[in-house]
Amino acid sequence: MKKFKKIITTMLCAALVIGTMGGCSSSKNRLDKIKQSGKLVFATSPDFAPLEFEDISSGETKYVGSDVELAKYIAEKLGVELEISAMDFSAVQAAVTSGQVDIAISGFAKTEERAQSMELSTPFNMEQDESSGQSLLVPADKASEYNSAESFSGKKIGAQNGSLQYNLVTSQLPDDVEVELISSLNDGVLMLRTGKIDALASDMDNAEMVLQNYDDIALCDFRFEYESEGNVAAVKKGETELIEAVNEIIEEVNEKGLYSQWKDEATELAKSLGIDVE
C-alpha cells in the first residue's frame, strides 16, 4: 500500500511539473500573440479629422486618417494584418487597459495619468505651427464675448471624457464652469449649434475641419496654455516587448517624415469629403 501511495504521489508531482512547464511555455507576451494570430487589433475614435475619421464616399464605411495610416504601417512592419475597432473616445483607453485591443492610436496627448495606466510610445505628430494648440469653438455671433478664461465663467462647456481637452477645461477655466461630457466631436458640434452647450473644447486641427463646414461656428480668441509634445500610441501596461517594437517603428516614421505626409493627405481628403461632423 505504501509503495502504491508513493507511485501515486510521484505521478501527481510529475503531472504538476509538466502542467507548470506547459503553463510557462504557453505564457506569451502580447507581441508574440499578435504575431501568432496574424493580426493587430487597433482601437480608435473616428471623429477626429484629419487624424481619424470615416470615409463613406464609396457607399461603405472606411476608417481613414493619419493615425490609421500609422496603425497600418505598424501592422505591416510587424508582418500582420490590421483589424480596426472603432469606438467612442471614452471607451478607447478602457479597451487598452483591459486588454480588449492590442493598441490604441486616437489623438492621444501624453499625460501623467495615461502614463500610469498604459505603456505610451515615442511621440509623433510633433510638428507645430502658429495655428496649432487647444481652444474652444463657440457660436459665431458670440465669438467676441469670449476672449479670456474668465469670460467662460458660468458657461456650459462640452468636452470628451478622458481627453486632453477635458483636463484643460477643468484646470484652466473658472471653477463655476459646467462640463458637459460628449461621446464624440460630432455630438459636441450638434450640441453647440442647438444651444445645449455654450462652447466646445477642441484641438485646432479638428476646429479647422469644423469651421470649413459651419459658418455659424467660430473659434474664440482665447487659447489654453498648452505646449504639445506630440501624440502617442498606447498599449496595455506591462507589455514592454510590444511597446519597444512599436517605438522602433515610430522612430522610423519620424525619421522619414511619414506622419506629416499622411496628415497632409488626410487633411486634403477630409476637405474633399466636406466632412459633415453633425
KELO-569522 format. One record per residue (C-alpha): residue number from 1; residue in three letters; x, y, z. Coordinates in steps of 0.05 Angstrom, whole numbers, plus 5000, padded with zeros to 4 digits. Layout:
BEGIN
(NUM, 'ALA', (X, Y, Z)),
...
***
This chain:
BEGIN
(1, 'MET', (5000, 5000, 5000)),
(2, 'LYS', (5056, 5048, 5018)),
(3, 'LYS', (5090, 5032, 4952)),
(4, 'PHE', (5025, 5046, 4915)),
(5, 'LYS', (5017, 5113, 4951)),
(6, 'LYS', (5088, 5131, 4933)),
(7, 'ILE', (5075, 5116, 4859)),
(8, 'ILE', (5012, 5159, 4860)),
(9, 'THR', (5048, 5215, 4895)),
(10, 'THR', (5105, 5212, 4844)),
(11, 'MET', (5055, 5213, 4786)),
(12, 'LEU', (5018, 5273, 4816)),
(13, 'CYS', (5084, 5311, 4825)),
(14, 'ALA', (5104, 5295, 4754)),
(15, 'ALA', (5037, 5319, 4728)),
(16, 'LEU', (5044, 5383, 4768)),
(17, 'VAL', (5113, 5396, 4739)),
(18, 'ILE', (5090, 5381, 4668)),
(19, 'GLY', (5029, 5426, 4678)),
(20, 'THR', (5072, 5481, 4705)),
(21, 'MET', (5121, 5474, 4647)),
(22, 'GLY', (5063, 5474, 4598)),
(23, 'GLY', (5035, 5537, 4631)),
(24, 'CYS', (5102, 5571, 4625)),
(25, 'SER', (5112, 5551, 4553)),
(26, 'SER', (5043, 5576, 4534)),
(27, 'SER', (5051, 5642, 4571)),
(28, 'LYS', (5068, 5691, 4515)),
(29, 'ASN', (5073, 5765, 4515)),
(30, 'ARG', (5025, 5806, 4473)),
(31, 'LEU', (5075, 5817, 4417)),
(32, 'ASP', (5083, 5741, 4409)),
(33, 'LYS', (5008, 5731, 4409)),
(34, 'ILE', (4999, 5785, 4356)),
(35, 'LYS', (5049, 5752, 4310)),
(36, 'GLN', (5019, 5683, 4324)),
(37, 'SER', (4948, 5707, 4309)),
(38, 'GLY', (4970, 5746, 4248)),
(39, 'LYS', (4932, 5809, 4267)),
(40, 'LEU', (4939, 5874, 4305)),
(41, 'VAL', (4874, 5897, 4338)),
(42, 'PHE', (4874, 5973, 4337)),
(43, 'ALA', (4825, 6018, 4374)),
(44, 'THR', (4808, 6089, 4352)),
(45, 'SER', (4752, 6140, 4356)),
(46, 'PRO', (4739, 6161, 4283)),
(47, 'ASP', (4713, 6231, 4296)),
(48, 'PHE', (4778, 6269, 4298)),
(49, 'ALA', (4796, 6291, 4228)),
(50, 'PRO', (4848, 6292, 4200)),
(51, 'LEU', (4876, 6241, 4249)),
(52, 'GLU', (4820, 6191, 4245)),
(53, 'PHE', (4752, 6196, 4211)),
(54, 'GLU', (4703, 6160, 4167)),
(55, 'ASP', (4701, 6160, 4091)),
(56, 'ILE', (4633, 6136, 4065)),
(57, 'SER', (4641, 6163, 3994)),
(58, 'SER', (4645, 6092, 3966)),
(59, 'GLY', (4580, 6071, 3999)),
(60, 'GLU', (4614, 6033, 4054)),
(61, 'THR', (4648, 6059, 4117)),
(62, 'LYS', (4724, 6064, 4113)),
(63, 'TYR', (4766, 6088, 4170)),
(64, 'VAL', (4819, 6137, 4146)),
(65, 'GLY', (4867, 6190, 4172)),
(66, 'SER', (4939, 6197, 4193)),
(67, 'ASP', (4932, 6156, 4256)),
(68, 'VAL', (4900, 6100, 4216)),
(69, 'GLU', (4958, 6102, 4167)),
(70, 'LEU', (5007, 6097, 4225)),
(71, 'ALA', (4970, 6036, 4251)),
(72, 'LYS', (4972, 6004, 4182)),
(73, 'TYR', (5047, 6018, 4179)),
(74, 'ILE', (5059, 5987, 4247)),
(75, 'ALA', (5019, 5925, 4228)),
(76, 'GLU', (5057, 5919, 4162)),
(77, 'LYS', (5124, 5924, 4198)),
(78, 'LEU', (5102, 5870, 4247)),
(79, 'GLY', (5082, 5826, 4189)),
(80, 'VAL', (5008, 5822, 4209)),
(81, 'GLU', (4940, 5847, 4185)),
(82, 'LEU', (4907, 5907, 4218)),
(83, 'GLU', (4839, 5899, 4249)),
(84, 'ILE', (4805, 5966, 4265)),
(85, 'SER', (4759, 5970, 4325)),
(86, 'ALA', (4722, 6037, 4323)),
(87, 'MET', (4690, 6063, 4387)),
(88, 'ASP', (4675, 6126, 4426)),
(89, 'PHE', (4737, 6162, 4452)),
(90, 'SER', (4718, 6149, 4525)),
(91, 'ALA', (4719, 6074, 4510)),
(92, 'VAL', (4787, 6072, 4475)),
(93, 'GLN', (4830, 6078, 4537)),
(94, 'ALA', (4789, 6026, 4573)),
(95, 'ALA', (4796, 5978, 4515)),
(96, 'VAL', (4872, 5983, 4521)),
(97, 'THR', (4877, 5977, 4596)),
(98, 'SER', (4830, 5916, 4597)),
(99, 'GLY', (4868, 5882, 4541)),
(100, 'GLN', (4808, 5883, 4494)),
(101, 'VAL', (4852, 5911, 4439)),
(102, 'ASP', (4927, 5909, 4425)),
(103, 'ILE', (4940, 5982, 4412)),
(104, 'ALA', (4904, 6049, 4411)),
(105, 'ILE', (4922, 6110, 4369)),
(106, 'SER', (4869, 6164, 4375)),
(107, 'GLY', (4898, 6233, 4380)),
(108, 'PHE', (4927, 6216, 4448)),
(109, 'ALA', (4968, 6270, 4481)),
(110, 'LYS', (5019, 6246, 4532)),
(111, 'THR', (4994, 6256, 4603)),
(112, 'GLU', (5017, 6232, 4671)),
(113, 'GLU', (4950, 6197, 4682)),
(114, 'ARG', (4957, 6158, 4617)),
(115, 'ALA', (5029, 6141, 4631)),
(116, 'GLN', (5008, 6110, 4698)),
(117, 'SER', (4955, 6065, 4667)),
(118, 'MET', (4984, 6048, 4599)),
(119, 'GLU', (5050, 6040, 4563)),
(120, 'LEU', (5059, 6101, 4519)),
(121, 'SER', (5101, 6104, 4456)),
(122, 'THR', (5154, 6150, 4429)),
(123, 'PRO', (5118, 6215, 4408)),
(124, 'PHE', (5098, 6230, 4336)),
(125, 'ASN', (5059, 6287, 4302)),
(126, 'MET', (5106, 6336, 4336)),
(127, 'GLU', (5106, 6390, 4282)),
(128, 'GLN', (5072, 6452, 4309)),
(129, 'ASP', (5058, 6520, 4278)),
(130, 'GLU', (5022, 6584, 4296)),
(131, 'SER', (4955, 6551, 4282)),
(132, 'SER', (4968, 6493, 4330)),
(133, 'GLY', (4941, 6490, 4400)),
(134, 'GLN', (4879, 6480, 4442)),
(135, 'SER', (4820, 6527, 4444)),
(136, 'LEU', (4744, 6529, 4443)),
(137, 'LEU', (4692, 6532, 4389)),
(138, 'VAL', (4634, 6580, 4403)),
(139, 'PRO', (4573, 6607, 4365)),
(140, 'ALA', (4598, 6655, 4312)),
(141, 'ASP', (4551, 6711, 4335)),
(142, 'LYS', (4580, 6708, 4405)),
(143, 'ALA', (4654, 6698, 4389)),
(144, 'SER', (4673, 6769, 4411)),
(145, 'GLU', (4647, 6754, 4481)),
(146, 'TYR', (4699, 6700, 4493)),
(147, 'ASN', (4770, 6727, 4498)),
(148, 'SER', (4795, 6703, 4565)),
(149, 'ALA', (4787, 6645, 4613)),
(150, 'GLU', (4742, 6688, 4658)),
(151, 'SER', (4694, 6700, 4600)),
(152, 'PHE', (4672, 6628, 4605)),
(153, 'SER', (4651, 6635, 4678)),
(154, 'GLY', (4584, 6601, 4690)),
(155, 'LYS', (4582, 6572, 4620)),
(156, 'LYS', (4569, 6501, 4598)),
(157, 'ILE', (4629, 6472, 4561)),
(158, 'GLY', (4629, 6408, 4521)),
(159, 'ALA', (4690, 6361, 4525)),
(160, 'GLN', (4703, 6287, 4515)),
(161, 'ASN', (4713, 6248, 4578)),
(162, 'GLY', (4786, 6228, 4590)),
(163, 'SER', (4811, 6275, 4536)),
(164, 'LEU', (4865, 6328, 4540)),
(165, 'GLN', (4811, 6380, 4527)),
(166, 'TYR', (4773, 6357, 4588)),
(167, 'ASN', (4835, 6365, 4631)),
(168, 'LEU', (4847, 6435, 4604)),
(169, 'VAL', (4775, 6457, 4615)),
(170, 'THR', (4775, 6433, 4687)),
(171, 'SER', (4844, 6461, 4704)),
(172, 'GLN', (4846, 6527, 4667)),
(173, 'LEU', (4774, 6553, 4665)),
(174, 'PRO', (4736, 6582, 4725)),
(175, 'ASP', (4710, 6533, 4777)),
(176, 'ASP', (4638, 6550, 4762)),
(177, 'VAL', (4643, 6524, 4691)),
(178, 'GLU', (4596, 6465, 4679)),
(179, 'VAL', (4629, 6410, 4638)),
(180, 'GLU', (4582, 6372, 4592)),
(181, 'LEU', (4612, 6305, 4573)),
(182, 'ILE', (4605, 6287, 4500)),
(183, 'SER', (4616, 6219, 4467)),
(184, 'SER', (4643, 6247, 4403)),
(185, 'LEU', (4662, 6313, 4369)),
(186, 'ASN', (4602, 6303, 4323)),
(187, 'ASP', (4555, 6305, 4382)),
(188, 'GLY', (4591, 6365, 4411)),
(189, 'VAL', (4583, 6405, 4348)),
(190, 'LEU', (4509, 6389, 4345)),
(191, 'MET', (4500, 6409, 4418)),
(192, 'LEU', (4537, 6474, 4405)),
(193, 'ARG', (4494, 6491, 4344)),
(194, 'THR', (4429, 6476, 4381)),
(195, 'GLY', (4449, 6517, 4443)),
(196, 'LYS', (4455, 6458, 4490)),
(197, 'ILE', (4527, 6480, 4507)),
(198, 'ASP', (4560, 6548, 4504)),
(199, 'ALA', (4627, 6525, 4478)),
(200, 'LEU', (4663, 6463, 4455)),
(201, 'ALA', (4736, 6448, 4474)),
(202, 'SER', (4775, 6427, 4413)),
(203, 'ASP', (4843, 6413, 4383)),
(204, 'MET', (4859, 6464, 4329)),
(205, 'ASP', (4864, 6411, 4275)),
(206, 'ASN', (4793, 6389, 4290)),
(207, 'ALA', (4769, 6460, 4296)),
(208, 'GLU', (4794, 6476, 4226)),
(209, 'MET', (4753, 6419, 4198)),
(210, 'VAL', (4691, 6443, 4235)),
(211, 'LEU', (4698, 6515, 4213)),
(212, 'GLN', (4702, 6494, 4140)),
(213, 'ASN', (4632, 6464, 4145)),
(214, 'TYR', (4594, 6511, 4191)),
(215, 'ASP', (4593, 6586, 4184)),
(216, 'ASP', (4552, 6593, 4248)),
(217, 'ILE', (4611, 6568, 4290)),
(218, 'ALA', (4675, 6607, 4305)),
(219, 'LEU', (4740, 6597, 4342)),
(220, 'CYS', (4746, 6643, 4402)),
(221, 'ASP', (4809, 6685, 4414)),
(222, 'PHE', (4825, 6650, 4480)),
(223, 'ARG', (4878, 6595, 4478)),
(224, 'PHE', (4892, 6544, 4532)),
(225, 'GLU', (4963, 6544, 4559)),
(226, 'TYR', (4990, 6480, 4530)),
(227, 'GLU', (5054, 6461, 4495)),
(228, 'SER', (5046, 6398, 4454)),
(229, 'GLU', (5097, 6342, 4459)),
(230, 'GLY', (5064, 6307, 4401)),
(231, 'ASN', (5017, 6247, 4404)),
(232, 'VAL', (5029, 6177, 4428)),
(233, 'ALA', (5005, 6106, 4417)),
(234, 'ALA', (4984, 6065, 4477)),
(235, 'VAL', (4986, 5991, 4496)),
(236, 'LYS', (4968, 5953, 4559)),
(237, 'LYS', (5012, 5966, 4620)),
(238, 'GLY', (5068, 5917, 4625)),
(239, 'GLU', (5071, 5898, 4552)),
(240, 'THR', (5143, 5924, 4545)),
(241, 'GLU', (5161, 5879, 4486)),
(242, 'LEU', (5103, 5907, 4445)),
(243, 'ILE', (5116, 5980, 4462)),
(244, 'GLU', (5190, 5971, 4446)),
(245, 'ALA', (5173, 5943, 4378)),
(246, 'VAL', (5123, 5999, 4366)),
(247, 'ASN', (5175, 6051, 4387)),
(248, 'GLU', (5225, 6025, 4336)),
(249, 'ILE', (5173, 6032, 4281)),
(250, 'ILE', (5151, 6102, 4303)),
(251, 'GLU', (5224, 6125, 4305)),
(252, 'GLU', (5230, 6103, 4233)),
(253, 'VAL', (5165, 6140, 4216)),
(254, 'ASN', (5193, 6203, 4249)),
(255, 'GLU', (5260, 6198, 4213)),
(256, 'LYS', (5226, 6191, 4146)),
(257, 'GLY', (5175, 6246, 4159)),
(258, 'LEU', (5119, 6198, 4141)),
(259, 'TYR', (5068, 6221, 4192)),
(260, 'SER', (5067, 6293, 4167)),
(261, 'GLN', (5056, 6266, 4096)),
(262, 'TRP', (4998, 6223, 4120)),
(263, 'LYS', (4969, 6281, 4157)),
(264, 'ASP', (4972, 6328, 4097)),
(265, 'GLU', (4939, 6275, 4053)),
(266, 'ALA', (4885, 6262, 4105)),
(267, 'THR', (4872, 6337, 4111)),
(268, 'GLU', (4861, 6342, 4036)),
(269, 'LEU', (4816, 6280, 4036)),
(270, 'ALA', (4774, 6309, 4093)),
(271, 'LYS', (4767, 6374, 4055)),
(272, 'SER', (4746, 6339, 3992)),
(273, 'LEU', (4694, 6299, 4030)),
(274, 'GLY', (4667, 6362, 4063)),
(275, 'ILE', (4669, 6324, 4129)),
(276, 'ASP', (4600, 6332, 4158)),
(277, 'VAL', (4612, 6327, 4233)),
(278, 'GLU', (4539, 6334, 4253)),
***
